[in-house]
Amino acid sequence: MPHDHSHAHAPALSRPEQLREAETRCTAAGESFTPLRRRVFELLMDHRGPAKAYDLLPELGGDQGPAKPPTVYRALDFLVRMGLAHRIESLNAFVACDIGACERSTIFLICEKCGGAEEFDAGHALVDLAEAASKDGFKIRRTMIEVSGLCSECQAAA
């Protein structure tokens, strides 16, 4: 069973607080937190572990049937751009992000067995990388590291 997405060392916001903060962030950026974008964000918050776009499609259907994949991908891309979600490249999946947490560098620990992903602030783990990049004249804006292995629950079950 996948683990809940969490941010180590970050205070968890309640669902209503996350939605209010998301609305505020979008408004401040001059963007619209449309009903579709809001619904996709809600689905990511409710999903246990990373969700693929196709996992969300059935939940977005209306009277005309399920939503089309490009519609979901546009909403997900928007959420990532606004710092409301992360895209986990190795899984081609997305997780909701606590407001503000996506502005820093992150490390995802991804369980190869249950598919869970746990997020941590990369903090000092990336100091050497930033210093090396700086020496080459490169300024890092954001870093996301994905680490594969087995979570403690899957190790215990083995």
ABEGO torsion letter per residue (X at the ends): XBBBBBBBGBBBBBAAAAAAAAAAAAAAAGBBBBAAAAAAAAAAAABBEBBBAAAAAAAABBAAEBBBAAAAAAAAAAAAAAGABBBBAAAGBBBBBBBGAAABBBBBBBBAAAGBBBBBBAEAAAAAAAAAAAAAGBBBABBBBBBBEBBAAAAAAX
